[in-house]
């Protein structure tokens, strides 16, 4: 039923098609271009888009089309890994806080309140500045900054689900707490979490690109979209194509992910299409 609803959603289909193209580009980058994304060619620096260089070249003579293709291998996984980290932390802490309540709930929620007091990007900046600038630390920082929102959603679902009759029945027959949480509560609260995670991938990808733009994520000459924008910002008037295509890649990827997330939200809504 969920799949049928998703396939009837045109926005989700368009977003899914774009994502498939991006994933194909990431996997097939070595076969889609014969150029090296790190190879410098000074005689061809700052060439405008043409038949040889579809997206033009940058200030080092590197082919921008090749770098955007290989950048897909970094920028998309950055969003996925960051959200995966946030999801793992929030599922464990949210389940424990919502199920046990008391001081466990108070401790987790006060930590969440402190983290939510800071804007997401500012919190990510603080974390990556503490850990040190690198692509891996940027993923950790983005994941930790996104975790509080997931925690609150998981906890709210657990607070409602733990009062259901089937949970009381499981307790009555002596089922251990971890079995109740894993088998009876988690499957019934996971739908909104999946939707939030899908929509969060786009935000995580943009935040990761912002960190790379600021020099706290991927380092030159790594072909990451945010780092490419950072390198090209001084040539915006002289060679606007150096920023246009990496920027468009970020916009298109974020739009596709949001379209899929919106479609998934509608498909998982039991009140939809009644």
C-alpha positions in Angstrom: 0.0 0.0 0.0 2.8 2.4 0.9 4.6 1.6 -2.3 1.5 2.2 -4.4 1.0 5.6 -2.7 4.6 6.5 -3.3 4.4 5.5 -7.0 1.3 7.6 -7.5 3.2 10.7 -6.2 4.7 12.5 -9.2 7.0 14.6 -7.1 8.4 11.5 -5.4 8.9 9.8 -8.8 10.8 12.9 -10.2 12.9 13.1 -7.1 13.6 9.4 -7.2 14.6 9.5 -10.8 17.0 12.4 -10.1 18.5 10.5 -7.2 19.0 7.4 -9.3 20.8 9.5 -11.9 23.1 11.0 -9.2 23.8 7.6 -7.8 24.6 6.3 -11.2 26.9 9.2 -11.8 28.7 8.5 -8.5 29.1 4.8 -9.2 30.0 5.3 -12.9 32.2 8.4 -12.6 35.3 6.6 -13.8 33.5 5.4 -17.0 31.6 8.7 -17.6 34.7 10.7 -17.9 38.3 9.9 -18.8 39.8 12.9 -16.9 41.4 12.9 -13.5 39.5 15.2 -11.0 42.8 16.2 -9.4 44.9 16.6 -12.5 46.0 20.2 -13.1 46.4 21.6 -16.6 47.5 25.3 -16.4 47.3 26.0 -20.2 43.5 25.2 -20.0 42.7 27.2 -16.9 39.4 29.2 -16.8 38.0 27.8 -20.0 34.3 28.4 -20.5 32.0 25.4 -21.1 32.5 23.9 -24.6 32.4 20.5 -26.3 35.7 19.4 -24.6 34.9 20.7 -21.2 31.1 20.6 -20.7 31.2 22.6 -17.4 34.4 24.5 -18.2 37.6 24.4 -16.2 38.7 26.0 -12.9 41.7 28.2 -12.0 44.0 25.1 -12.1 42.7 23.9 -15.4 40.8 21.0 -13.9 37.7 19.8 -15.6 34.7 20.9 -13.6 32.3 18.3 -15.0 34.7 15.6 -13.8 35.0 17.2 -10.4 31.2 17.5 -10.0 30.8 13.8 -10.9 33.4 12.7 -8.4 32.0 15.1 -5.9 28.8 13.1 -5.9 30.8 10.3 -4.3 31.5 12.6 -1.3 28.6 15.0 -0.9 25.8 12.4 -1.0 27.5 9.9 1.4 28.2 12.9 3.7 24.4 13.4 4.1 23.6 9.7 4.5 26.4 8.9 7.0 25.6 12.0 9.1 21.9 11.1 9.3 22.7 7.5 10.0 24.8 8.6 12.9 22.1 10.9 14.2 19.5 8.2 13.8 21.5 5.6 15.7 22.1 8.0 18.6 18.5 9.2 18.7 16.9 5.7 18.5 18.9 4.4 21.5 18.6 7.5 23.7 15.0 8.3 22.7 13.8 4.7 23.4 15.5 4.7 26.8 14.2 8.1 27.7 10.7 7.5 26.6 10.4 4.0 28.0 12.0 4.4 31.4 11.1 8.0 32.1 12.3 9.4 35.4 15.9 10.6 35.7 16.8 8.9 32.4 14.2 11.0 30.6 15.2 14.1 32.5 18.9 13.7 31.7 18.4 13.0 28.0 15.9 15.8 27.5 18.0 18.4 29.3 20.9 17.5 27.1 18.6 17.8 24.0 17.4 21.2 25.3 21.0 22.5 25.6 21.9 21.3 22.1 18.7 22.8 20.6 19.6 26.1 22.2 22.2 26.5 19.4 21.4 26.8 15.7 22.3 23.6 13.9 25.1 25.0 11.8 26.6 26.9 14.8 26.6 23.7 16.8 28.2 21.8 14.0 30.9 24.5 13.7 31.6 24.2 17.5 31.9 20.4 17.3 34.1 20.3 14.2 36.3 23.1 15.7 36.7 20.9 18.8 37.4 17.7 16.9 39.6 19.3 14.2 38.8 20.1 10.6 38.4 17.1 8.4 35.8 15.4 6.2 35.2 12.6 8.8 34.9 15.1 11.7 32.5 17.2 9.6 30.2 14.1 9.2 30.4 13.5 13.0 29.6 17.1 13.7 26.6 17.2 11.3 25.3 14.0 12.7 25.5 15.2 16.4 23.9 18.5 15.5 21.0 16.8 13.9 20.5 14.2 16.6 18.4 16.3 19.1 15.5 16.6 16.6 15.4 12.9 16.0 15.6 12.2 19.8 12.5 14.3 20.5 10.5 12.5 17.7 11.5 9.1 19.0 10.8 9.9 22.6 7.3 11.3 21.8 6.5 8.1 19.9 7.7 5.9 22.7 5.7 7.9 25.3 2.5 7.1 23.3 3.3 3.5 22.3 4.4 2.3 25.8 0.8 2.7 27.0 -0.8 0.5 24.4 -2.4 -2.8 25.3 0.1 -4.9 23.4 3.0 -3.4 25.4 1.2 -4.1 28.7 0.5 -7.6 27.5 4.2 -8.2 26.7 5.1 -6.9 30.2 2.5 -9.2 31.8 4.0 -12.3 30.2 7.5 -11.3 31.5 9.1 -10.1 28.2 12.4 -8.2 28.9 12.5 -4.5 28.4 14.9 -4.7 25.5 12.6 -7.1 23.7 9.6 -4.9 24.3 11.4 -1.9 22.9 12.9 -3.7 19.9 9.9 -5.8 18.9 6.8 -4.0 20.0 7.6 -0.3 20.3 10.2 0.5 17.7 8.3 -1.0 14.7 5.3 1.1 15.6 7.1 4.5 15.9 9.6 4.1 13.0 7.5 5.5 10.2 7.7 9.2 11.2 11.4 8.7 12.0 12.1 7.4 8.5 10.4 10.4 7.0 12.3 12.8 9.2 15.6 11.0 8.3 14.9 11.2 4.6 14.2 14.9 4.8 17.2 15.3 7.1 19.7 13.9 4.5 19.3 17.1 2.4 19.8 19.4 5.4 22.9 17.3 6.4 24.3 17.5 2.9 23.9 21.3 2.8 25.4 21.7 6.3 28.3 19.5 5.3 28.9 21.6 2.2 28.8 24.7 4.3 31.4 23.3 6.6 33.6 22.5 3.6 33.0 25.9 2.2 34.3 27.4 5.5 37.4 25.1 5.4 36.3 22.8 8.2 35.3 19.8 6.1 36.8 18.4 2.9 40.1 20.0 2.0 41.3 21.1 -1.4 41.9 19.5 -3.9 39.2 17.1 -2.8 36.3 17.3 -5.4 33.6 18.0 -2.8 30.8 20.5 -3.9 31.2 22.8 -0.9 35.0 22.9 -1.2 34.7 23.6 -4.9 32.5 26.6 -4.2 35.0 27.8 -1.7 37.9 27.5 -4.1 36.0 29.3 -6.9 34.4 32.1 -4.9 37.3 34.5 -5.8 36.6 34.0 -9.5 32.8 34.6 -9.4 32.9 37.5 -11.9 35.7 36.2 -14.0 34.5 32.7 -14.4 30.9 32.3 -13.1 30.7 28.7 -14.3 33.2 27.6 -11.6 30.6 28.2 -9.0 27.4 27.7 -11.0 27.7 23.9 -11.6 28.8 22.8 -8.1 26.0 25.1 -6.7 23.5 23.6 -9.1 24.6 20.1 -8.0 23.8 20.9 -4.4 20.4 22.4 -5.3 19.4 19.5 -7.5 20.4 16.8 -5.0 18.7 18.6 -2.1 15.5 19.1 -4.1 15.4 15.5 -5.2 15.9 14.3 -1.6 13.1 16.6 -0.4 10.7 15.5 -3.1 11.3 11.8 -2.1 10.9 12.7 1.6 7.6 14.6 1.0 6.3 11.6 -1.0 7.3 9.2 1.6 5.6 11.3 4.3 2.3 11.2 2.4 2.7 7.5 1.6 3.2 6.6 5.3 0.4 8.8 6.5 -2.5 6.4 7.4 -5.0 9.3 6.9 -3.9 10.0 3.4 -6.1 9.1 0.4 -9.0 8.0 2.4 
